[in-house]
Amino acid sequence: MALKGLDIFKLTPKTNCKDCGNATCMAFSMKVAQGAIELAKCPHLSEEALATLGDATAPPMAKITLGADDSLVLGGETVLFRHDKTFVSKNLYAVSVCAGCYDEKITAIEKVDYDRLGERMYVEMLNIIYDPGKPGASDKESYIELVKKAASKNRGLILDCKDADVAKEVLEVCAATKPLLNGADASNYEAMNKLAVEFGVALGVSGDNLDELYDTASALEKLGNKNLVLDVGCVSVKDAFEGAVQIRRGALKDGNRTFGYPSIVNVGKLAPGNKYMQTALASLFTLKYGSIIIMEEMTFPQALPLYGLRQNIFTDPQKPMKVEPGIYPLNGADENSICVTTVDFALTYFVVSGELERSGVPMNLLISDAGGYSVLTAWAAGKLSASSLAKFFKEFDVETKIKNRTLVIPGKVAVLKGEIEESLPGWKVIVAPGEAIEAVKFFKEKF
Amino acid sequence: MGFKREPQVFSGSINAVEIGAGENKITIGGENVLPLYSFDAPIENRPKIGVAVSDMGYIKGIPGFDAFYNGADTVLEMAKRADAMPGADFLVLCLDSAHPNNGDKSVEECVALVKEVISAVDIPVVVEGSRHLEKDGKLLEKVAEATQGNNILILSAHEENYKSVAAAAALVYDHNISAESAVDINLAKQLNVLINVLGIKSEKMVMNLGSAAGGYGFEYIASTIERVKLAALSQNDAMLKMPIITPVSSETWAVKESIASEEDYPEWGSLEERGVNMEISTAAACLAAGSNAVILSHPESVKTVSEMIGLLV
């Protein structure tokens, strides 16, 4: 699929002029082959060379941006498994709305909006359905009104509309929000393409099956449109899953450019009325290659696992998730409650704070900067020590903020007890059990 | 024209492991494609679902559990109910009360319960120890002895106790053994090699690579499972070809999302809904990563995940 460095080198001027910022043309070529820099960095490539190389060195999966300030990013993936490098664009969750259900749904949608480890968790997109065939559903006027209302909600919009005339009128009122026009298929792609290009929006493509989807996407590419999103369809769960996998695998493993676009999966249509199944399918497609996942609703009980799962899967394996250092009062703790400390590695924090909350004992959890490592790793790397704790106490003014003078330290660093007592005079240091799972019993009995 | 499909069918395949004896035995593993990729090649044995029944009872105060187990006063009665749970492929009897912190129930009592349960239920039985390594060494050995011929699966052999647990289970009494390691492909392989060296056939082994709820370091679980699967399939690594079993409910019903009270978190809605969604979401993610079996507890979760598997495979 991708070109080798040598193939690229053959087409460079071979002058080693360094204008691209690299020492030699060979070095430049190797980096382009790895996808580390863009071909355009070399100002001396001939038109012919650019044409030959342009397609071959383009990233295997396009990056598509949506939303008013291009704030929503899809695609740009280079690997099929996160352990190979990392996933770069988290999938987005959307909820479907229609004219009849909008007011009720938007209230519920806006309720789910919270912070988890510094990331805002909310329904990023609204899927606005135009389906005049259904009784009680939107006619053209009510659809335009609906889109107008939705456009004021600061979320990405998906226009689920296959009627080009309606789509045109709708785009006239909402193009500034950069919606995704999800409406092209084999029968209407030319008209839809014209609209998408005219209004500068991304175009969603669907087909009755994978082959038809491929042919339509291919036809759109021939018309020069590379701002596409591929709808895996709602014929069956099996077909939708195959579609999501074939599209991503085709693009990244087999170098199939026509499938080098983000995908859209409507689990609401795949399992209408079945909330539990939608949670299951949304989780499946979060792991395997859904870029936009549309649901009928996003209740808190659905959001909590889905957003947590997504945050995990889209973590860069080379950079552990970290918690902000600080004083976290648990179970209604105040200045007279005991202090407990652990590291800022997100996994440790979550497991430990969960157990501490289960104990029901009020306590102040002190999280110091330990480089995002686990307890033992941080200790071995010198990131968790008596002096790092003393520094934290000073920086966060712990002794003024908290009157209690009991500090519980992780069992895994029991060896630090003496040193900590020395560097924090006046504090009584207690060693917790080695495993978080034993913490509930320990705190219940001791405090 | 259409899309040119390039199926990924591997020369290596996951071992097929039979659990149970007689008519109702099940087989997990055996596939030569990536998880749930039944469009690449048929997956003969769909992933299976185990229902966990603890000898300490079910989580009280959750309507779905209360209704399902209503009137089941003994562990045996609970096991019989779970046997008939729609979507259940096997039963996981968890001997939690054998743990010194949970009452330290005697080995004899536990063994008697296991025998009772096995003779009372139709679906295959998996027996999980107390998760106290020393106690389990003795306990699971006796369980294996008392159930010879039932071809059960025993959870779990750890690095610290595999010699007694695995040897008794799979070598002496011809059961299946699960090797449990802590979320690391190298540790998993090492334990498999150690157990294999005892003379245990890899067709009698499954792996538990660790577990976590979604949001709680699940990326480590997903990536470990994916790496193990890829090594088994694409490199034909015999010491990683065992099917993977992942306990889900024990993790998901212990995280804040599933236990925080509705009084403390009114905006979060129903506690049961949170717990069920957490269980379903994590189970679906485990299956997508490559688990050949997941262990669940809530009837709605078992039903939904079983249906999802049916739609895919």
Contacts between the chains, C-beta under 8 A, distances in Angstrom:
chain1	res1	chain2	res2	distance
A	81	B	223	7.4
A	81	B	226	5.4
A	81	B	227	7.8
A	81	B	230	7.3
A	82	B	219	7.0
A	82	B	222	7.5
A	82	B	223	5.9
A	82	B	226	8.0
A	83	B	223	4.4
A	83	B	226	6.5
A	83	B	227	5.6
A	111	B	267	6.7
A	116	B	215	7.5
A	210	B	2	7.7
A	210	B	3	5.2
A	211	B	1	7.7
A	211	B	2	3.3
A	211	B	3	5.4
A	212	B	2	7.9
A	213	B	3	7.6
A	214	B	1	7.5
A	214	B	2	5.9
A	214	B	3	3.8
A	215	B	1	5.7
A	215	B	2	6.4
A	218	B	1	7.3
A	236	B	311	7.2
A	237	B	308	7.3
A	237	B	311	4.0
A	237	B	312	6.3
A	238	B	38	7.3
A	238	B	39	7.6
A	238	B	311	6.1
A	238	B	312	5.8
A	241	B	36	6.8
A	241	B	312	5.9
A	242	B	39	4.3
A	245	B	37	6.5
A	245	B	39	7.6
A	246	B	3	6.9
A	246	B	5	6.8
A	246	B	39	7.6
A	249	B	6	7.9
A	249	B	8	7.6
A	250	B	3	7.0
A	250	B	6	7.5
A	253	B	6	7.8
A	254	B	6	5.2
A	256	B	3	7.7
A	256	B	4	7.6
A	259	B	3	7.3
A	274	B	304	7.9
A	276	B	276	6.7
A	276	B	277	7.2
A	276	B	280	5.6
A	276	B	300	6.0
A	276	B	301	7.7
A	276	B	303	8.0
A	276	B	304	4.2
A	277	B	304	5.7
A	277	B	307	6.6
A	277	B	308	6.5
A	279	B	277	4.9
A	279	B	280	5.1
A	279	B	281	5.4
A	279	B	284	7.7
A	279	B	304	7.9
A	280	B	280	5.0
A	280	B	281	7.1
A	280	B	283	7.5
A	280	B	284	4.3
A	280	B	304	5.5
A	280	B	305	6.2
A	280	B	308	4.6
A	281	B	284	7.3
A	281	B	308	6.9
A	282	B	281	7.6
A	283	B	214	7.2
A	283	B	280	7.3
A	283	B	281	4.3
A	283	B	282	7.6
A	283	B	284	3.9
A	283	B	285	4.8
A	283	B	288	7.2
A	284	B	36	7.9
A	284	B	284	4.9
A	284	B	285	7.4
A	284	B	287	7.5
A	284	B	288	4.9
A	284	B	308	7.2
A	286	B	285	7.1
A	287	B	222	6.5
A	287	B	285	5.4
A	287	B	288	3.9
A	287	B	289	6.3
A	288	B	36	8.0
A	288	B	288	5.2
A	299	B	269	6.2
A	299	B	273	7.2
A	300	B	267	6.5
A	300	B	268	4.8
A	300	B	269	4.8
A	300	B	274	7.4
A	301	B	268	7.2
A	301	B	269	5.4
A	301	B	270	6.5
A	301	B	273	3.8
A	301	B	274	4.3
A	301	B	276	7.5
A	301	B	277	4.6
A	302	B	277	5.3
A	304	B	215	7.5
A	304	B	257	4.5
A	304	B	268	7.1
A	304	B	274	6.0
A	304	B	277	7.1
A	304	B	278	6.8
A	305	B	213	7.5
A	305	B	214	4.6
A	305	B	215	6.8
A	305	B	252	8.0
A	305	B	257	6.8
A	305	B	277	5.3
A	305	B	278	4.4
A	305	B	280	7.8
A	305	B	281	3.7
A	305	B	282	6.7
A	306	B	214	7.5
A	306	B	281	6.0
A	307	B	215	7.4
A	308	B	213	7.6
A	308	B	214	4.8
A	308	B	215	2.0
A	308	B	216	7.2
A	308	B	218	7.6
A	308	B	257	7.6
A	309	B	214	3.5
A	309	B	215	6.2
A	309	B	218	6.0
A	309	B	281	5.9
A	309	B	282	7.4
A	309	B	285	5.7
A	311	B	215	6.5
A	312	B	214	6.7
A	312	B	215	6.2
A	312	B	216	7.8
A	312	B	217	6.8
A	312	B	218	4.3
A	312	B	219	4.1
A	312	B	222	7.5
A	313	B	218	7.3
A	313	B	219	5.8
A	313	B	222	6.4
A	313	B	285	7.9
A	315	B	219	5.2
A	317	B	219	7.3
A	317	B	223	6.7
A	346	B	217	7.8
A	347	B	216	6.9
A	347	B	217	3.9
A	347	B	220	7.7
A	350	B	215	7.3
A	350	B	216	5.3
A	350	B	217	7.3
A	351	B	216	6.6
A	351	B	217	7.6
A	353	B	256	7.9
A	354	B	216	7.8
A	354	B	254	7.6
A	354	B	255	5.8
A	354	B	256	5.1
A	357	B	256	6.2
A	357	B	260	7.6
A	358	B	259	6.9
A	441	B	101	7.0
